[in-house]
Amino acid sequence: MISCIVIGAGPGGIVATKELLEIGFDDVLCLEQANGLGGVFAKGYDNLQLTSSVTFSMFSDFWVGEGKNHHFWTKEEAVAYWTDYAMHYGVPDHIRFGAKVTAVSSIESGAWQIGLDSGDQLQCRRLVLAIGNNNVPRFPDWCDKLTDVSYSHSRDYKNSDRFKGKRVLVVGGGESGSDVAYEISQVAEQSWVSLRESTGWVVPRKRGGHAADVSTHRGIWDLPREYGAYLSPFVLKLERGRKDPVFDALADLNDKVRARNGIWGIYGTKTLALPKAIANHGCKVVGDIVDVADGGRKLKTSDGEMLNDIDAVVFCTGYRNRAEFMPEELRACDPRKLYKHMFHPDYGDRIAWIGWARPGFGSQFPIMEMQSRYCALIFKEVLALPETGQMVQIAKQDMEAYQSQFEENANRIRSLVDYHRFMDGLARIIGCRPPLFMYFLRYPKLWLHLMYGPTQATQFRLKGPGKKLALSHEIIYRLPISTFNHIVKAGLRGRVRYAFRGLWPSRNTI
């Protein structure tokens, strides 16, 4: 019987397999239905470019190479990095490609049986589900009325070629929706984007040649989340002050955000794609669709506008958290009811989900790595999970905290988390949260990097299980530090407001 099986060889499956190998499991098997690494990212649309910079997207213990700190990977570059990382840690030797899982069942011994489309049956003691949550597209109910127009989901979108000269509605915002809308707006006769409320808080990938997410650092993000209500109008004023049509469109979109905590009460949309579509290519933003006529040729919006002669609709409406090959009771697990979005209270340390925590800002890849480190420690029995009742209670408390911060967005996007709170919270459990106060007193240069450089994964290798001190120092000192920009100034203003309450991470992390 195999000790651990990992399903999926996207970034989550790769890092989970690596962590299991590194902690001492020598018979790990990763099952991947495709013939190569990369998961859903490898199958993304042609011009897919990550919205988190190389600095943020890298794994903690594998340097990205010099001169790339402010670069944003294309899908090909991301897959190349993950392939190099996997090769470096010997992961491919443990991957079985072309292995599509068709059924998973729990057997009497407490183990798992996995059926493959080849007919093979495998058994393992512990299972990692790393297939991501971009598998089952979500559509609004009214899509069934689209009998006379073509419609599709962003999962199947590759490029804008088939929309040339057409009248196209894109439904939904977010990062993929913004990219799709921008590409289509350049070739369509007319394009619209239908938003229920907003498209998230829009920020550019870069500011002045520097990756904007370098400013996703502790200097600002360690402040109480209520400060977002004061930070947001400050940022909006600066964006409008540029006197640039693209940034005017950005500010108009961000003005639609009604979250109590502003920028910290919603997810980030880290691309200028939609503002460019609006400012440069005549794309129009409309409300939610409330009525469908003529098989979809006529669509009425919640703000009373009628869209006529529609040719095609593209739904960028997200996905459902579902894995059809799992046992019935585990097919549609709610990430918010999993302990740390990872462990089902009823199944304990028998199974872990990796990649079902998606940050509003920051990057999902460091979260995948942190979850994988915790998973390996649990599976190896270096750490133990809380009792079942405690896991239920903690998951409930976490859910309530996110509902308080993100309001309706937390209910609608069940995997949405606050990057800094999630990472610091899991780091406390593992024992790898960086000792900021000690560094402030003894190593101020390192402290400066930790506080005002991007809060990426490497700083969680400075102590605790999985510590790689020399490598961490080498990488951290190579990472950029934020310029003395408007975000740093806002952070300092916030510290004065809260009487330095946020100088080091507060203890109310999730």
Buried (B, 14 or more C-beta within 10 A) or exposed (E): EBBBBBBBBBBBBBBBBBBBBBBEBEEBBBBBBBEEBBBBBBBBBEEBBBBBBBBBBBBBBBBBEEEBBBBBBBBEBBBBBBBEBBEEBEBBEBBBBEBEBEBBEBEEEEBBBBBBEEEEEBEBBBBBBBBBBBBBBEBBEBBEBBEEBBBEBBBEBEEBEBBEEBBBBBBBBBBBBBBBBBBBBBBBEBBBBBBBBBBBBBBBBBBEEBBBBBBBBBBBBBBBBBBBBBBBEBBBEBBBEEEBEBBBBBBBBBEBBEBBBBBBBBBBBBBBBBBBBBBBBBBBBBBBBEEBEBEBBBBBBBEEEEBEEBBBBBBBBBBEBBBEBBEEEBBEBEBBBBBBBBBBBEBBBBBBBBBBBBBBBBBBBBBBBBBBBBBBBBBBEEBEBBEBEEBBBBBEEBBEBBBEBBBBBBEEBBBBBBBBBBBBBBBBBBEBBBBBEEBBEEBEEBBBBBBBBBBBBBBBBBBBBBBBEEBBBEBBEBBBBBBEBBBBEBBEBBBEBBEEEBBBBBEEBB
